[in-house]
Amino acid sequence: MKRLKALQPQTNKEGGEFFLTLYPGDCFVSFHGLNADNVGYLVKRSDLNEKTFLDIFKFAHNYFGDSFFKSEMKIIGIKQSISLLGDYFLEKKIINQKQIEKNGQVEVLFLPSSNKVRVSIEPIEPTVIKTKIKVLIVDDSKTIRTILSRIFETDSQFEVCAMAEKPSQVESLILQHKPDVITLDIHMPEMDGVTLLKTIISPKYQVPTVMISSISMAEGPMVLDALENGAVDYIQKPELSEIEKVTPMIIEKVRIAALSNTRKKLKYERIAVQTKELCNKDSLIVLGSSTGGTEAIRDILTALPNEIPPMLIVQHIPAVFSLAFAKRMNDLCPFEVKEAEAGDEIRANRVLVAPGGQQMKVVARGGKHYVEINDDAPVNRFKPSVDYMFLSVSKILYTHTIAVILTGMGKDGAKGMLELKKLGVRTIAQDEESSVVFGMPKEAINIGAAEYVEPLSRIAEKIALLTNDRKRKKEVS
């Protein structure tokens, strides 16, 4: 069973079985002909427009021929969305329609070969053959190779299929063992790990990769460079004395990397053009992310207009990397991006990035808003925490606020976003298709915290539009 991709038609000629998740506003539309011919489409909420409808009409008309107008059309989704699609196709003389109204998140099973569509509120999981996750360890240190090997031996789901001491050994080992994930040291003989990633691993084989770093200020720019070129995450180089402490974290990060959307990330075309929408600077943008977030944030910031409202960002990141990340973004953007310091004023054309290892909150003083940086306890295991920052905003609500949750593992930020939404804040979650790890946005969507679910490529434009939309719209659910 495969996951059905948005706007990619599936017909009975290709056969197969497909499952999909409809989030509020999404639609599934299918056409069923006289001779058991059928075609199905997943239409995301952001694609509900006349161009999409016309593309669907042209494809289905070409597929069925003249019998298309006698086919049965089924539409599944919330009332507003299915009405849009239904009305359009009524105008095209598709009269035989079955509109199935489903609110909230639902699961759809599409079986083209048997001409069936099934709907469930329970998750439909694909049939998965449970095999081990094959790990290729690349490190010039025998000690590190041994430690990592021991760590993966503690989990029966993992198998260390090979270990490489030199970069020159990696390509042949990839071809021979076909690893599911690679752990890659940065400093090695022959070439550094980032160069190996950029020249061989990412462009040729697209194997999910986790960088092994000493988490030092000097390595910050190199790790960020690796993340820009296909690495999913990074872990601190483990020591033998702390193996028990770090094992769960390393196992979790490497497992998530192996199952991540990294191939989609590598194929993703970076946004090169700013949105044409202008921002109302009398607003506040608050944003949270984790795994895959540094690149998602880059895409959004570089797509925003030259002048923006104040923006606060919490990215799960080590203390020594948050400064390097902020500086890197500042070099790319026309507005100021800086690592937040205690007492920094929240003002237009300034982006404040929470420092790693500390919490960031919003405080009001003398009619202005500032950030407080403190050593409060972790929230949801994270410091900085998205929930911590979002909840501080909910207590001192800014004039007009837009909250965004991007790719990342876990649930941090979802509860805080829900509280903000209850207060009238406009909320956006990144969609599954463009997320490297669909954890944080998925939780926000599941609990009803996300007003909009958008692909990464459209979030900057949506933010700009919402800064100008002062009227609280009726929630679509």
HELIX and SHEET records of a PDB file:
HELIX    1   1 ARG A   45  ASP A   47  5                                   3    
HELIX    2   2 GLU A   50  PHE A   64  1                                  15    
HELIX    3   3 GLY A   65  LYS A   70  5                                   6    
HELIX    4   4 LYS A   79  GLU A   91  1                                  13    
HELIX    5   5 PRO A  112  SER A  114  5                                   3    
HELIX    6   6 LYS A  142  GLU A  153  1                                  12    
HELIX    7   7 PRO A  167  GLN A  169  5                                   3    
HELIX    8   8 VAL A  170  HIS A  177  1                                   8    
HELIX    9   9 GLY A  193  LEU A  196  1                                   4    
HELIX   10  10 LEU A  197  TYR A  205  3                                   9    
HELIX   11  11 GLY A  220  GLU A  228  1                                   9    
HELIX   12  12 LEU A  240  GLU A  242  5                                   3    
HELIX   13  13 ILE A  243  ALA A  258  1                                  16    
HELIX   14  14 THR A  262  LYS A  267  1                                   6    
HELIX   15  15 GLY A  293  ALA A  303  1                                  11    
HELIX   16  16 ALA A  319  LEU A  332  1                                  14    
HELIX   17  17 VAL A  386  LYS A  395  1                                  10    
HELIX   18  18 ALA A  414  LYS A  422  1                                   9    
HELIX   19  19 MET A  440  ASN A  446  1                                   7    
HELIX   20  20 LEU A  456  THR A  467  1                                  12    
SHEET    1   A 4 LYS A   2  ARG A   3  0                                        
SHEET    2   A 4 PHE A  18  LEU A  22  1                                        
SHEET    3   A 4 VAL A 106  LEU A 111 -1                                        
SHEET    4   A 4 LYS A 116  SER A 120 -1                                        
SHEET    1   B 5 GLN A  10  THR A  11  0                                        
SHEET    2   B 5 ASN A  38  VAL A  43 -1                                        
SHEET    3   B 5 CYS A  27  HIS A  32 -1                                        
SHEET    4   B 5 GLU A  72  GLY A  77 -1                                        
SHEET    5   B 5 GLN A  97  GLU A 101  1                                        
SHEET    1   C 5 PHE A 158  ALA A 164  0                                        
SHEET    2   C 5 ILE A 133  VAL A 138  1                                        
SHEET    3   C 5 VAL A 181  ASP A 185  1                                        
SHEET    4   C 5 THR A 209  SER A 213  1                                        
SHEET    5   C 5 ASP A 233  GLN A 236  1                                        
SHEET    1   D 7 GLU A 336  GLU A 339  0                                        
SHEET    2   D 7 ARG A 350  VAL A 353  1                                        
SHEET    3   D 7 MET A 311  GLN A 315  1                                        
SHEET    4   D 7 LEU A 284  SER A 289  1                                        
SHEET    5   D 7 THR A 401  ILE A 405  1                                        
SHEET    6   D 7 ARG A 426  GLN A 430  1                                        
SHEET    7   D 7 TYR A 452  GLU A 454  1                                        
SHEET    1   E 2 GLN A 359  ARG A 365  0                                        
SHEET    2   E 2 LYS A 368  ASN A 374 -1                                        
END                                                                             
